Amino acid sequence: MRIGNLEIENRGLLAPMAGVTDSAFRRICMQMGAGLCYTEMVSAKGLLYGGDGSAALLKYAPEERPIGVQLFGREPQRIAQAVERVGELGFALIDLNMGCPAKKIVGNGEGSALMREMDVAHAVLQAAVRAAGELPVTVKFRAGWDEENRNAVAFARMAEQAGVAAVCIHGRTREQFYAGHADWEMIARVKAAVGIPVIGNGDVTDGESARAMLAQTGCDAVMVGRGAQGNPWIFRQIACALSGQPAPVLPSAGERIEKCMEQAAVMVREKGERTALREMRKHAAWYIKGLRGAAAVRGKINAVETLAQLDGILRQCLAAGDK
C-alpha cells in the first residue's frame, strides 16, 4: 500500500490513542507486525506555545519507523506552523485528527466538530498540505456528527480536493462515541467516492474481521484501536489473514504477561517508575483480560507503584491459571 511517497508493507495500522499509544506500546506493536504506528494526538497550539507536554509526545525510537504524527487544531496558520515544525523530525506522514469525539476537544471546535464546518476543515487541510511539502498528509474522521448528519462521503471528497494523500474513516458517528457497531457500508461508500487510499477503522478485533472489512468495503488498509489494547498480537493475525497464511497460535498466559512486563520496563526507563506504573495499570488489566485469576488481581493492579509489585501480581495471576 502506498500513501504519497510512503510504501507500507503490512496493511494493519495502529490507531493513535491518547494515553495509550506511547512509544513503549508502539514498539511492541511494530514487533508484532503493525505496518504503521502514530503518535498520540498532539495539539498544534500546545506544540507551538508549550506548557501541555505536547513536545514530549513527539519522541520516538528508531525501531518504531515508519511512524506518523497526528496533530489536531482548527486554525490553518497554527496547523501550518506545527506541520513545519514536526516535518523536520523524521516522521513518515502527518495525520490531522478530525474525528476525536471527546467533549473537551469538540468543545473547542476541534476533532469531530470540524465535520460540521467543512469550510474550516478544508482550510486546515489545505494549509497542512502546503506546509508539508513532500511529506504525505492524511486525515482521520468519522461517519458523521450524528445519524441525521452522516457526511463522510462529502467530507472525504473535500479532503481529496484539499490535497491529502489518504483518508481514514471510523465507521461511527461522533454521537456514538464507541458504542454500537461501526458502519462498514459507509466506509465502502467513501472508498467508491475518492481516488486516494482509504483506511477503514472500527470493529476490527482479529485477523478475520480485518479480512472481512477489506473484502466488504474495498478499503486499502485497516486501522486498529481498542482491538490492540492488551493484544498487540492482533497485527500478526492481520498479516497472516491478509496474506492467506494459517492463523498464528494465540499467545499463552505466560507470553501475555511477559510482553506486559517488557512494555512496563521500557516505560519505567523512559518515564520514571511512578509515572510509568500509573500509566501501565490499564495496559496490565488489558493484557490479562480473560485469563483465569484476572478478576482477583485487577484491584491490586490498580494500586501498583513499582515494577516489582506489578511483576509479583501478574505472577499471582499466572499461578492461578495453572491451578
C-alpha positions as CSV (number, residue, x, y, z in Angstrom):
1,M,0.0,0.0,0.0
2,R,1.3,3.4,-0.9
3,I,0.4,6.7,0.8
4,G,2.0,9.5,-1.2
5,N,5.7,8.6,-1.3
6,L,5.4,6.2,1.6
7,E,5.2,2.4,1.0
8,I,3.6,0.5,3.8
9,E,4.3,-3.3,3.8
10,N,1.6,-4.5,6.2
11,R,-1.9,-3.2,6.0
12,G,-2.8,-3.4,9.7
13,L,-2.2,0.0,11.3
14,L,-2.2,1.0,14.9
15,A,-4.6,3.9,15.6
16,P,-3.4,6.9,17.6
17,M,-5.0,6.7,21.1
18,A,-4.4,9.4,23.7
19,G,-2.9,7.9,26.9
20,V,-2.4,4.5,25.2
21,T,-0.2,4.5,22.2
22,D,3.0,5.8,23.7
23,S,6.5,4.9,22.4
24,A,6.7,1.7,24.5
25,F,3.4,0.3,23.2
26,R,4.1,1.3,19.7
27,R,7.4,-0.6,19.7
28,I,5.6,-3.7,20.9
29,C,3.0,-3.4,18.1
30,M,5.7,-2.9,15.4
31,Q,7.4,-6.1,16.7
32,M,4.1,-7.9,16.1
33,G,3.8,-6.6,12.5
34,A,2.0,-3.3,12.5
35,G,2.5,-1.6,9.2
36,L,2.4,1.9,10.6
37,C,2.0,3.5,14.1
38,Y,1.1,7.0,15.1
39,T,2.0,9.3,18.0
40,E,-0.7,10.1,20.5
41,M,-2.8,13.1,19.4
42,V,-0.7,16.3,19.6
43,S,-2.2,19.7,19.9
44,A,-0.9,22.1,17.3
45,K,-1.5,25.0,19.7
46,G,0.2,23.2,22.6
47,L,3.2,22.3,20.4
48,L,3.7,25.9,19.3
49,Y,3.2,27.6,22.7
50,G,4.3,24.8,25.1
51,G,3.0,24.1,28.6
52,D,0.9,21.0,28.0
53,G,3.6,18.3,27.3
54,S,2.9,18.2,23.5
55,A,6.6,18.2,22.6
56,A,7.2,15.1,24.7
57,L,4.6,13.2,22.6
58,L,6.8,13.6,19.5
59,K,9.6,11.4,20.9
60,Y,10.0,8.0,19.2
61,A,12.6,5.2,18.9
62,P,14.2,4.2,15.6
63,E,12.5,0.8,15.7
64,E,9.1,2.5,15.5
65,R,9.6,3.6,11.9
66,P,7.6,4.2,9.8
67,I,5.7,6.4,12.2
68,G,3.2,9.1,11.6
69,V,2.4,12.1,13.8
70,Q,-1.2,13.1,14.5
71,L,-2.0,16.7,15.0
72,F,-5.2,18.4,15.9
73,G,-6.4,22.0,15.7
74,R,-8.8,24.3,13.8
75,E,-6.6,27.3,12.9
76,P,-4.9,26.9,9.5
77,Q,-2.0,29.2,10.3
78,R,-1.1,27.3,13.5
79,I,-1.6,24.0,11.9
80,A,0.8,25.0,9.1
81,Q,3.4,26.2,11.7
82,A,3.1,22.9,13.6
83,V,3.4,20.9,10.4
84,E,6.6,22.8,9.5
85,R,8.0,22.0,13.0
86,V,7.3,18.3,13.0
87,G,8.2,17.9,9.4
88,E,11.9,18.1,10.4
89,L,11.7,15.2,12.9
90,G,11.7,12.2,10.6
91,F,8.0,11.3,10.6
92,A,6.7,9.3,7.7
93,L,3.5,11.2,7.4
94,I,1.3,13.8,9.1
95,D,-2.2,13.0,10.1
96,L,-4.9,15.5,11.0
97,N,-7.4,14.4,13.6
98,M,-11.0,15.4,12.6
99,G,-12.7,12.5,14.4
100,C,-12.0,12.7,18.1
101,P,-15.3,12.7,19.9
102,A,-14.1,13.9,23.3
103,K,-16.2,16.7,24.8
104,K,-13.1,18.8,25.6
105,I,-11.8,18.6,22.1
106,V,-15.2,19.1,20.4
107,G,-16.0,22.0,22.8
108,N,-13.0,23.8,21.3
109,G,-14.3,23.3,17.8
110,E,-11.6,20.7,17.1
111,G,-11.7,16.9,16.3
112,S,-15.0,15.7,15.0
113,A,-16.6,19.2,15.5
114,L,-14.8,20.0,12.2
115,M,-17.2,17.7,10.4
116,R,-19.8,20.3,10.9
117,E,-17.6,23.1,9.5
118,M,-16.3,21.7,6.2
119,D,-15.0,25.1,5.0
120,V,-12.8,25.4,8.1
121,A,-11.7,21.7,7.7
122,H,-10.8,22.4,4.1
123,A,-8.7,25.4,5.0
124,V,-6.9,23.5,7.7
125,L,-6.1,20.5,5.4
126,Q,-5.0,22.8,2.6
127,A,-2.7,24.7,4.9
128,A,-1.2,21.4,6.2
129,V,-0.6,20.1,2.7
130,R,1.1,23.2,1.6
131,A,3.3,23.3,4.7
132,A,4.3,19.6,4.5
133,G,6.0,19.8,1.1
134,E,6.8,16.2,0.0
135,L,5.6,14.7,3.3
136,P,2.2,13.0,2.9
137,V,-0.7,14.5,4.8
138,T,-3.7,12.3,5.8
139,V,-6.9,12.9,7.8
140,K,-9.0,10.8,10.1
141,F,-12.7,11.5,10.5
142,R,-16.0,9.7,11.4
143,A,-19.1,8.7,9.5
144,G,-20.6,12.0,10.6
145,W,-21.7,14.0,13.5
146,D,-24.9,12.1,14.2
147,E,-27.4,9.9,12.4
148,E,-29.0,12.9,10.7
149,N,-25.6,14.3,9.6
150,R,-23.7,11.4,8.1
151,N,-21.5,13.4,5.7
152,A,-18.4,11.2,5.5
153,V,-18.6,10.9,1.7
154,A,-18.7,14.7,1.2
155,F,-16.0,15.2,3.8
156,A,-13.7,12.6,2.0
157,R,-14.2,14.3,-1.3
158,M,-13.4,17.7,0.3
159,A,-10.2,16.3,1.8
160,E,-9.1,14.8,-1.5
161,Q,-9.7,18.2,-3.2
162,A,-7.6,19.8,-0.4
163,G,-4.7,17.6,-1.4
164,V,-4.5,14.9,1.3
165,A,-2.7,11.7,0.3
166,A,-5.2,9.3,2.1
167,V,-8.2,9.3,4.4
168,C,-9.1,7.2,7.4
169,I,-12.7,6.8,8.3
170,H,-14.1,5.5,11.6
171,G,-17.4,4.0,10.8
172,R,-19.2,5.5,13.9
173,T,-20.7,9.0,14.3
174,R,-19.5,11.4,16.9
175,E,-22.7,10.9,18.9
176,Q,-22.0,7.1,19.0
177,F,-18.6,7.7,20.5
178,Y,-17.5,4.0,20.7
179,A,-20.9,2.4,21.2
180,G,-22.9,0.3,18.7
181,H,-21.5,-1.0,15.5
182,A,-19.2,0.6,13.0
183,D,-20.9,1.3,9.7
184,W,-18.7,-0.6,7.1
185,E,-21.1,0.4,4.4
186,M,-20.2,4.0,4.9
187,I,-16.5,3.0,4.6
188,A,-17.3,1.3,1.3
189,R,-19.1,4.5,0.1
190,V,-16.1,6.6,0.9
191,K,-13.8,4.2,-0.9
192,A,-16.0,4.4,-4.0
193,A,-16.1,8.2,-3.9
194,V,-12.4,9.1,-3.9
195,G,-9.3,8.1,-5.8
196,I,-6.9,8.2,-2.9
197,P,-6.2,5.3,-0.4
198,V,-8.9,4.8,2.2
199,I,-8.1,3.3,5.6
200,G,-11.1,1.6,7.4
201,N,-11.5,1.8,11.2
202,G,-14.0,0.3,13.6
203,D,-14.7,-3.2,14.9
204,V,-11.5,-4.9,13.7
205,T,-10.8,-7.3,16.5
206,D,-8.7,-10.1,14.9
207,G,-7.3,-11.2,11.6
208,E,-10.6,-12.5,10.2
209,S,-12.5,-9.2,10.9
210,A,-9.7,-7.3,9.2
211,R,-10.0,-9.6,6.1
212,A,-13.8,-9.1,6.2
213,M,-13.5,-5.3,6.3
214,L,-11.2,-5.2,3.3
215,A,-13.5,-7.6,1.4
216,Q,-16.7,-5.8,2.2
217,T,-15.5,-2.2,1.8
218,G,-12.7,-2.4,-0.7
219,C,-10.6,-0.2,1.6
220,D,-6.8,-0.3,1.3
221,A,-5.9,-0.9,4.9
222,V,-7.4,-1.3,8.4
223,M,-6.7,0.7,11.5
224,V,-7.0,-1.0,14.9
225,G,-7.6,0.9,18.1
226,R,-9.3,-0.8,21.0
227,G,-8.7,-4.2,19.4
228,A,-5.0,-3.8,20.0
229,Q,-5.3,-2.8,23.7
230,G,-3.5,-5.6,25.6
231,N,-3.4,-7.5,22.3
232,P,-0.5,-6.4,20.1
233,W,-0.6,-9.9,18.6
234,I,-3.6,-8.7,16.5
235,F,-1.1,-7.3,14.0
236,R,0.4,-10.7,13.5
237,Q,-3.1,-12.2,13.0
238,I,-3.9,-9.5,10.4
239,A,-0.8,-10.0,8.5
240,C,-1.4,-13.7,8.3
241,A,-5.1,-13.3,7.4
242,L,-4.4,-10.9,4.6
243,S,-1.6,-13.0,3.1
244,G,-3.5,-16.2,3.2
245,Q,-1.3,-17.8,5.8
246,P,-2.7,-20.0,8.6
247,A,-3.8,-18.1,11.7
248,P,-0.9,-17.9,14.3
249,V,-1.2,-19.6,17.6
250,L,-2.7,-17.3,20.2
251,P,-0.3,-16.2,22.9
252,S,-0.3,-18.2,26.1
253,A,-0.9,-16.6,29.5
254,G,2.8,-16.6,30.1
255,E,3.5,-14.8,26.9
256,R,0.9,-12.2,27.6
257,I,2.4,-11.5,31.0
258,E,6.0,-11.5,29.6
259,K,5.0,-8.9,26.9
260,C,3.2,-6.8,29.5
261,M,6.3,-6.7,31.7
262,E,8.5,-5.9,28.7
263,Q,6.4,-2.9,27.9
264,A,6.3,-1.8,31.6
265,A,10.1,-2.0,31.8
266,V,10.5,0.3,28.8
267,M,8.0,2.8,30.2
268,V,9.9,2.8,33.6
269,R,13.2,3.6,31.8
270,E,11.7,6.4,29.8
271,K,9.2,8.0,32.2
272,G,10.3,7.0,35.7
273,E,8.8,4.3,37.8
274,R,6.0,6.3,39.5
275,T,4.6,7.8,36.2
276,A,5.1,4.6,34.2
277,L,3.3,2.3,36.6
278,R,0.3,4.6,37.0
279,E,0.0,4.7,33.2
280,M,0.7,0.9,32.9
281,R,-2.2,-0.1,35.2
282,K,-4.7,0.0,32.4
283,H,-2.4,-1.8,30.0
284,A,-1.8,-4.6,32.5
285,A,-5.5,-5.1,33.0
286,W,-6.0,-5.4,29.3
287,Y,-3.1,-7.9,28.9
288,I,-4.7,-10.3,31.4
289,K,-8.3,-9.8,30.4
290,G,-9.9,-13.2,30.1
291,L,-7.2,-15.1,32.0
292,R,-8.2,-17.3,34.9
293,G,-7.5,-15.4,38.1
294,A,-7.6,-12.0,36.4
295,A,-10.6,-10.7,38.3
296,A,-8.9,-11.5,41.6
297,V,-5.8,-9.4,40.9
298,R,-7.3,-6.5,38.9
299,G,-7.9,-4.4,42.0
300,K,-4.3,-5.0,43.1
301,I,-3.0,-3.9,39.7
302,N,-4.8,-0.6,40.2
303,A,-2.7,0.1,43.2
304,V,0.8,-0.8,42.0
305,E,3.5,1.7,42.4
306,T,6.6,-0.3,41.4
307,L,7.7,-2.6,38.7
308,A,8.4,-5.3,41.3
309,Q,4.9,-5.1,42.6
310,L,3.4,-5.4,39.1
311,D,5.6,-8.4,38.4
312,G,4.5,-10.1,41.6
313,I,0.8,-9.5,40.9
314,L,1.0,-10.8,37.4
315,R,2.8,-13.9,38.6
316,Q,-0.1,-14.4,41.0
317,C,-2.5,-14.4,38.1
318,L,-0.3,-16.8,36.2
319,A,-0.2,-19.2,39.1
320,A,-3.9,-19.0,39.5
321,G,-4.3,-20.1,35.9
322,D,-2.0,-23.1,36.4
323,K,-4.2,-24.5,39.2
